[in-house]
C-alpha cells in the first residue's frame, strides 16, 4: 500500500482500554499534510472529537492523538494500525492514563466499500 492511498473516511468499530472492553462506533478521516504526514480526525459515538498526526511506513500507520474529555482535561495516546488492504485498517491503541493492563482495539473500514457494508 502507498501513502497516497490512505486518505479517506472510514467507519470504525472498537473497544476501549478497560476491563469491560466497552465498545464504540464512529468515523475516522485521514488526510495528508504538506509534509506527507497523516492527519487524523475521529468522531466517536457521534459526539467525541479526537485528532492526531502520524506517519506511515511498511503498511503500518502510527498516530499520536489527543482529545478533551468530559472533565475538560486533555487526554493523549497512540494508535497503531496495520493496513490489511487499502480499505481495511486493523489497530490497537493506548492512552497515557488508561488502564495499563489492557490494550484497546479498533478496526476501520473505508466508507463505500463492499467490506465495510458487510461488517
N, CA, C and O atoms as a DFTB+ gen file, in Angstrom:
476 C
 N C O
     1  1       0.843      -1.179       0.000
     2  2       0.000       0.000       0.000
     3  2       0.889       1.243       0.000
     4  3       1.966       1.252       0.597
     5  1       0.427       2.275      -0.670
     6  2       1.173       3.530      -0.748
     7  2       0.515       4.589       0.138
     8  3      -0.688       4.540       0.397
     9  1       1.311       5.531       0.591
    10  2       0.833       6.614       1.450
    11  2      -0.368       7.339       0.838
    12  3      -1.327       7.650       1.544
    13  1      -0.323       7.606      -0.455
    14  2      -1.403       8.377      -1.083
    15  2      -2.714       7.603      -1.189
    16  3      -3.731       8.170      -1.588
    17  1      -2.707       6.314      -0.837
    18  2      -3.933       5.518      -0.818
    19  2      -4.659       5.597       0.524
    20  3      -5.805       5.156       0.620
    21  1      -4.036       6.137       1.546
    22  2      -4.640       6.212       2.888
    23  2      -5.786       7.212       3.026
    24  3      -6.788       6.886       3.662
    25  1      -5.682       8.419       2.456
    26  2      -6.733       9.406       2.713
    27  2      -8.128       8.886       2.376
    28  3      -8.337       8.179       1.391
    29  1      -9.065       9.265       3.232
    30  2     -10.446       8.867       3.053
    31  2     -11.169       8.874       4.385
    32  3     -10.615       9.258       5.414
    33  1     -12.413       8.444       4.340
    34  2     -13.238       8.364       5.543
    35  2     -13.562       6.897       5.789
    36  3     -13.944       6.168       4.874
    37  1     -13.403       6.483       7.028
    38  2     -13.584       5.089       7.432
    39  2     -14.622       5.011       8.552
    40  3     -14.664       5.875       9.428
    41  1     -15.455       3.974       8.518
    42  2     -16.266       3.632       9.678
    43  2     -15.380       2.848      10.617
    44  3     -14.567       2.034      10.178
    45  1     -15.532       3.090      11.914
    46  2     -14.711       2.383      12.889
    47  2     -15.584       1.656      13.902
    48  3     -16.682       2.092      14.248
    49  1     -15.051       0.529      14.363
    50  2     -15.646      -0.248      15.445
    51  2     -14.503      -0.569      16.380
    52  3     -13.446      -1.020      15.940
    53  1     -14.706      -0.340      17.672
    54  2     -13.610      -0.588      18.590
    55  2     -14.063      -0.918      19.983
    56  3     -15.255      -0.912      20.291
    57  1     -13.090      -1.207      20.824
    58  2     -13.337      -1.405      22.253
    59  2     -12.260      -0.666      23.038
    60  3     -11.100      -0.600      22.629
    61  1     -12.669      -0.120      24.161
    62  2     -11.808       0.751      24.964
    63  2     -10.791      -0.007      25.796
    64  3     -10.839      -1.231      25.918
    65  1      -9.871       0.758      26.362
    66  2      -8.773       0.245      27.185
    67  2      -9.266       0.082      28.621
    68  3      -8.804       0.763      29.536
    69  1     -10.220      -0.842      28.796
    70  2     -10.741      -1.095      30.133
    71  2     -11.102      -2.565      30.275
    72  3     -11.159      -3.296      29.286
    73  1     -11.343      -2.993      31.493
    74  2     -11.628      -4.395      31.766
    75  2     -12.864      -4.884      31.017
    76  3     -12.894      -6.019      30.544
    77  1     -13.881      -4.033      30.908
    78  2     -15.129      -4.420      30.262
    79  2     -15.006      -4.451      28.741
    80  3     -15.838      -5.064      28.072
    81  1     -13.986      -3.803      28.184
    82  2     -13.859      -3.722      26.733
    83  2     -15.042      -2.989      26.123
    84  3     -15.591      -3.406      25.104
    85  1     -15.426      -1.885      26.766
    86  2     -16.561      -1.089      26.325
    87  2     -16.433      -0.765      24.839
    88  3     -15.397      -0.270      24.394
    89  1     -17.479      -1.042      24.080
    90  2     -17.407      -0.863      22.633
    91  2     -17.866       0.526      22.206
    92  3     -18.581       1.215      22.933
    93  1     -17.441       0.912      21.025
    94  2     -17.826       2.196      20.437
    95  2     -17.824       2.086      18.920
    96  3     -17.255       1.157      18.346
    97  1     -18.473       3.056      18.286
    98  2     -18.502       3.194      16.823
    99  2     -18.171       4.633      16.489
   100  3     -18.221       5.512      17.349
   101  1     -17.837       4.862      15.247
   102  2     -17.580       6.233      14.830
   103  2     -17.014       6.283      13.433
   104  3     -17.161       5.351      12.642
   105  1     -16.358       7.402      13.148
   106  2     -15.702       7.585      11.859
   107  2     -14.277       8.090      12.077
   108  3     -13.959       8.699      13.098
   109  1     -13.451       7.824      11.106
   110  2     -12.073       8.296      11.086
   111  2     -11.827       8.909       9.718
   112  3     -12.057       8.267       8.692
   113  1     -11.362      10.147       9.704
   114  2     -10.993      10.795       8.442
   115  2      -9.487      10.972       8.410
   116  3      -8.902      11.568       9.314
   117  1      -8.866      10.451       7.362
   118  2      -7.425      10.579       7.177
   119  2      -7.138      11.499       6.000
   120  3      -7.735      11.364       4.932
   121  1      -6.215      12.439       6.208
   122  2      -5.752      13.329       5.147
   123  2      -4.230      13.402       5.241
   124  3      -3.640      12.962       6.227
   125  1      -3.604      13.958       4.214
   126  2      -2.160      14.169       4.223
   127  2      -1.883      15.656       4.282
   128  3      -2.562      16.442       3.622
   129  1      -0.879      16.056       5.076
   130  2      -0.495      17.467       5.114
   131  2       0.616      17.743       4.105
   132  3       1.017      16.852       3.356
   133  1       1.106      18.965       4.089
   134  2       2.117      19.374       3.103
   135  2       3.441      18.629       3.250
   136  3       4.243      18.618       2.316
   137  1       3.683      18.009       4.399
   138  2       4.914      17.251       4.635
   139  2       4.709      15.743       4.495
   140  3       5.556      14.950       4.906
   141  1       3.566      15.356       3.906
   142  2       3.199      13.945       3.761
   143  2       3.106      13.218       5.093
   144  3       3.390      12.023       5.180
   145  1       2.713      13.934       6.110
   146  2       2.351      13.318       7.386
   147  2       0.845      13.126       7.372
   148  3       0.125      13.837       6.671
   149  1       0.381      12.173       8.141
   150  2      -1.034      11.845       8.166
   151  2      -1.732      12.649       9.259
   152  3      -1.307      12.648      10.414
   153  1      -2.805      13.333       8.881
   154  2      -3.687      13.988       9.843
   155  2      -4.902      13.095      10.039
   156  3      -5.443      12.554       9.075
   157  1      -5.328      12.944      11.281
   158  2      -6.464      12.080      11.590
   159  2      -7.486      12.838      12.424
   160  3      -7.137      13.651      13.280
   161  1      -8.755      12.554      12.154
   162  2      -9.846      13.109      12.954
   163  2     -10.865      12.002      13.170
   164  3     -11.436      11.474      12.217
   165  1     -11.086      11.658      14.431
   166  2     -12.078      10.670      14.809
   167  2     -13.306      11.383      15.351
   168  3     -13.184      12.417      16.008
   169  1     -14.468      10.849      15.088
   170  2     -15.698      11.246      15.772
   171  2     -16.245       9.953      16.367
   172  3     -16.679       9.055      15.645
   173  1     -16.216       9.873      17.692
   174  2     -16.600       8.667      18.414
   175  2     -18.014       8.832      18.955
   176  3     -18.348       9.837      19.582
   177  1     -18.839       7.811      18.694
   178  2     -20.233       7.808      19.166
   179  2     -20.951       9.114      18.865
   180  3     -21.754       9.588      19.669
   181  1     -20.663       9.692      17.714
   182  2     -21.310      10.891      17.181
   183  2     -21.084      12.161      18.014
   184  3     -21.707      13.187      17.741
   185  1     -20.205      12.110      19.025
   186  2     -20.062      13.297      19.863
   187  2     -18.624      13.653      20.227
   188  3     -18.283      14.835      20.254
   189  1     -17.787      12.688      20.503
   190  2     -16.429      12.994      20.955
   191  2     -15.488      13.122      19.756
   192  3     -15.376      12.204      18.944
   193  1     -14.820      14.260      19.655
   194  2     -13.883      14.503      18.562
   195  2     -12.459      14.315      19.084
   196  3     -12.080      14.872      20.114
   197  1     -11.688      13.526      18.356
   198  2     -10.284      13.322      18.662
   199  2      -9.491      13.661      17.413
   200  3      -9.990      13.539      16.294
   201  1      -8.249      14.089      17.613
   202  2      -7.419      14.432      16.464
   203  2      -5.989      13.984      16.710
   204  3      -5.565      13.784      17.848
   205  1      -5.256      13.832      15.612
   206  2      -3.881      13.406      15.763
   207  2      -3.099      13.553      14.476
   208  3      -3.643      13.880      13.422
   209  1      -1.802      13.302      14.594
   210  2      -0.910      13.315      13.439
   211  2       0.007      12.102      13.530
   212  3       0.312      11.612      14.617
   213  1       0.437      11.632      12.371
   214  2       1.280      10.458      12.395
   215  2       2.027      10.239      11.101
   216  3       2.147      11.137      10.267
   217  1       2.527       9.023      10.949
   218  2       3.353       8.676       9.797
   219  2       3.079       7.237       9.389
   220  3       2.517       6.451      10.151
   221  1       3.491       6.911       8.165
   222  2       3.184       5.629       7.548
   223  2       4.451       5.028       6.953
   224  3       5.210       5.709       6.263
   225  1       4.674       3.727       7.233
   226  2       5.819       3.021       6.653
   227  2       5.523       1.522       6.688
   228  3       5.022       1.003       7.685
   229  1       5.838       0.836       5.590
   230  2       5.688      -0.626       5.517
   231  2       4.302      -1.111       5.952
   232  3       4.179      -2.074       6.708
   233  1       3.279      -0.439       5.471
   234  2       1.884      -0.786       5.764
   235  2       1.498      -0.623       7.235
   236  3       0.499      -1.186       7.684
   237  1       2.285       0.143       7.977
   238  2       1.980       0.444       9.377
   239  2       1.762       1.953       9.497
   240  3       2.576       2.756       9.041
   241  1       0.640       2.315      10.123
   242  2       0.287       3.716      10.361
   243  2       0.307       3.959      11.863
   244  3      -0.383       3.265      12.610
   245  1       1.084       4.932      12.314
   246  2       1.203       5.280      13.733
   247  2       0.730       6.720      13.905
   248  3       1.204       7.624      13.218
   249  1      -0.213       6.926      14.830
   250  2      -0.763       8.265      15.045
   251  2      -0.774       8.583      16.535
   252  3      -1.289       7.808      17.341
   253  1      -0.202       9.730      16.894
   254  2      -0.333      10.277      18.241
   255  2      -1.606      11.118      18.246
   256  3      -1.787      11.989      17.396
   257  1      -2.487      10.848      19.213
   258  2      -3.775      11.535      19.222
   259  2      -4.034      12.206      20.561
   260  3      -3.371      11.921      21.558
   261  1      -5.018      13.110      20.560
   262  2      -5.451      13.762      21.790
   263  2      -6.906      14.169      21.658
   264  3      -7.455      14.262      20.561
   265  1      -7.512      14.410      22.811
   266  2      -8.896      14.886      22.848
   267  2      -9.190      15.483      24.216
   268  3      -8.486      15.221      25.191
   269  1     -10.235      16.285      24.267
   270  2     -10.673      16.873      25.524
   271  2     -11.780      16.002      26.102
   272  3     -12.798      15.767      25.452
   273  1     -11.577      15.524      27.324
   274  2     -12.556      14.674      27.982
   275  2     -13.727      15.465      28.539
   276  3     -13.716      16.696      28.543
   277  1     -14.732      14.749      29.006
   278  2     -15.895      15.389      29.616
   279  2     -15.507      16.227      30.835
   280  3     -16.225      17.153      31.214
   281  1     -14.371      15.898      31.440
   282  2     -13.870      16.639      32.603
   283  2     -13.019      17.847      32.200
   284  3     -12.411      18.497      33.050
   285  1     -12.982      18.143      30.885
   286  2     -12.238      19.274      30.317
   287  2     -10.723      19.078      30.326
   288  3      -9.992      19.999      29.963
   289  1     -10.233      17.913      30.728
   290  2      -8.805      17.623      30.670
   291  2      -8.448      17.101      29.282
   292  3      -9.294      16.534      28.591
   293  1      -7.192      17.293      28.873
   294  2      -6.701      16.792      27.598
   295  2      -6.096      15.407      27.818
   296  3      -5.237      15.223      28.680
   297  1      -6.552      14.447      27.034
   298  2      -6.054      13.075      27.095
   299  2      -5.243      12.795      25.840
   300  3      -5.580      13.263      24.753
   301  1      -4.162      12.019      26.002
   302  2      -3.257      11.730      24.892
   303  2      -2.999      10.236      24.807
   304  3      -3.050       9.514      25.803
   305  1      -2.718       9.791      23.578
   306  2      -2.404       8.385      23.383
   307  2      -1.790       8.153      22.020
   308  3      -1.499       9.090      21.277
   309  1      -1.599       6.873      21.709
   310  2      -1.045       6.482      20.418
   311  2      -1.852       5.304      19.882
   312  3      -2.256       4.416      20.633
   313  1      -2.079       5.313      18.570
   314  2      -2.757       4.206      17.898
   315  2      -1.837       3.694      16.798
   316  3      -1.162       4.474      16.125
   317  1      -1.817       2.379      16.622
   318  2      -1.022       1.735      15.591
   319  2      -1.977       0.891      14.742
   320  3      -2.677       0.015      15.250
   321  1      -1.987       1.177      13.441
   322  2      -2.829       0.421      12.512
   323  2      -1.960      -0.371      11.551
   324  3      -0.951       0.126      11.051
   325  1      -2.361      -1.599      11.301
   326  2      -1.785      -2.381      10.213
   327  2      -2.760      -2.263       9.054
   328  3      -3.957      -2.498       9.219
   329  1      -2.256      -1.901       7.887
   330  2      -3.112      -1.761       6.709
   331  2      -3.276      -3.136       6.081
   332  3      -2.387      -3.620       5.380
   333  1      -4.418      -3.758       6.338
   334  2      -4.707      -5.088       5.816
   335  2      -4.883      -5.012       4.303
   336  3      -4.301      -5.804       3.562
   337  1      -5.695      -4.045       3.847
   338  2      -5.855      -3.706       2.432
   339  2      -5.951      -2.185       2.397
   340  3      -5.855      -1.543       3.443
   341  1      -6.136      -1.601       1.230
   342  2      -6.276      -0.146       1.183
   343  2      -7.618       0.299       1.761
   344  3      -7.846       1.497       1.927
   345  1      -8.510      -0.642       2.070
   346  2      -9.826      -0.310       2.611
   347  2     -10.042      -0.764       4.046
   348  3     -11.061      -0.420       4.646
   349  1      -9.109      -1.531       4.618
   350  2      -9.277      -2.068       5.971
   351  2      -8.015      -1.808       6.789
   352  3      -6.911      -2.169       6.384
   353  1      -8.200      -1.173       7.948
   354  2      -7.114      -0.929       8.892
   355  2      -7.438      -1.680      10.177
   356  3      -8.568      -1.621      10.661
   357  1      -6.468      -2.377      10.729
   358  2      -6.654      -3.135      11.961
   359  2      -5.682      -2.569      12.989
   360  3      -4.472      -2.578      12.768
   361  1      -6.204      -2.075      14.114
   362  2      -5.317      -1.379      15.031
   363  2      -5.519      -1.678      16.497
   364  3      -6.452      -2.366      16.912
   365  1      -4.590      -1.121      17.264
   366  2      -4.681      -1.136      18.724
   367  2      -4.183       0.203      19.227
   368  3      -3.387       0.866      18.561
   369  1      -4.647       0.602      20.399
   370  2      -4.261       1.901      20.934
   371  2      -4.212       1.873      22.446
   372  3      -4.743       0.975      23.100
   373  1      -3.549       2.898      22.980
   374  2      -3.419       3.050      24.419
   375  2      -3.324       4.532      24.750
   376  3      -2.706       5.309      24.023
   377  1      -3.950       4.908      25.860
   378  2      -3.859       6.278      26.361
   379  2      -2.898       6.323      27.532
   380  3      -2.706       5.336      28.243
   381  1      -2.305       7.476      27.715
   382  2      -1.339       7.673      28.793
   383  2      -1.925       7.305      30.152
   384  3      -1.246       6.675      30.964
   385  1      -3.171       7.687      30.412
   386  2      -3.775       7.427      31.716
   387  2      -4.791       6.291      31.683
   388  3      -5.593       6.143      32.605
   389  1      -4.755       5.482      30.609
   390  2      -5.643       4.328      30.529
   391  2      -5.146       3.198      31.420
   392  3      -4.050       3.264      31.975
   393  1      -5.963       2.167      31.547
   394  2      -5.593       1.008      32.361
   395  2      -4.445       0.269      31.676
   396  3      -4.624      -0.241      30.570
   397  1      -3.265       0.200      32.307
   398  2      -2.097      -0.405      31.661
   399  2      -2.218      -1.920      31.481
   400  3      -1.385      -2.525      30.806
   401  1      -3.228      -2.532      32.067
   402  2      -3.415      -3.966      31.913
   403  2      -4.093      -4.339      30.598
   404  3      -4.165      -5.516      30.245
   405  1      -4.596      -3.327      29.868
   406  2      -5.379      -3.593      28.660
   407  2      -4.915      -2.736      27.494
   408  3      -4.427      -1.620      27.676
   409  1      -5.077      -3.276      26.294
   410  2      -4.916      -2.509      25.066
   411  2      -6.296      -2.386      24.440
   412  3      -7.085      -3.330      24.477
   413  1      -6.580      -1.253      23.881
   414  2      -7.824      -1.064      23.153
   415  2      -7.609      -1.523      21.714
   416  3      -6.477      -1.550      21.231
   417  1      -8.686      -1.879      21.037
   418  2      -8.584      -2.314      19.648
   419  2      -9.563      -1.523      18.787
   420  3     -10.574      -1.013      19.269
   421  1      -9.233      -1.437      17.503
   422  2     -10.086      -0.693      16.584
   423  2      -9.897      -1.240      15.175
   424  3      -8.774      -1.511      14.748
   425  1     -10.998      -1.398      14.463
   426  2     -10.954      -1.813      13.061
   427  2     -11.672      -0.755      12.246
   428  3     -12.738      -0.275      12.629
   429  1     -11.073      -0.395      11.111
   430  2     -11.588       0.678      10.264
   431  2     -11.885       0.130       8.869
   432  3     -11.094      -0.621       8.298
   433  1     -13.044       0.525       8.334
   434  2     -13.494       0.092       7.016
   435  2     -13.789       1.324       6.179
   436  3     -14.654       2.125       6.534
   437  1     -13.075       1.484       5.065
   438  2     -13.292       2.649       4.210
   439  2     -14.764       2.706       3.802
   440  3     -15.326       1.704       3.360
   441  1     -15.379       3.858       3.949
   442  2     -16.786       4.032       3.611
   443  2     -16.972       3.864       2.111
   444  3     -16.211       4.400       1.306
   445  1     -18.006       3.105       1.758
   446  2     -18.332       2.899       0.362
   447  2     -17.764       1.639      -0.251
   448  3     -17.917       1.409      -1.451
   449  1     -17.101       0.809       0.563
   450  2     -16.555      -0.445       0.038
   451  2     -17.474      -1.599       0.403
   452  3     -18.261      -1.491       1.343
   453  1     -17.384      -2.687      -0.322
   454  2     -18.191      -3.859      -0.019
   455  2     -17.838      -4.428       1.341
   456  3     -18.723      -4.884       2.065
   457  1     -16.565      -4.412       1.703
   458  2     -16.138      -4.947       3.011
   459  2     -16.809      -4.181       4.132
   460  3     -17.280      -4.774       5.103
   461  1     -16.855      -2.853       4.001
   462  2     -17.469      -2.005       5.031
   463  2     -18.945      -2.323       5.142
   464  3     -19.469      -2.407       6.253
   465  1     -19.632      -2.503       4.026
   466  2     -21.064      -2.761       4.039
   467  2     -21.381      -4.117       4.682
   468  3     -22.447      -4.280       5.276
   469  1     -20.481      -5.080       4.571
   470  2     -20.716      -6.407       5.113
   471  2     -20.482      -6.478       6.610
   472  3     -20.949      -7.416       7.256
   473  1     -19.779      -5.522       7.174
   474  2     -19.459      -5.567       8.596
   475  2     -20.326      -4.644       9.318
   476  3     -20.222      -4.526      10.539
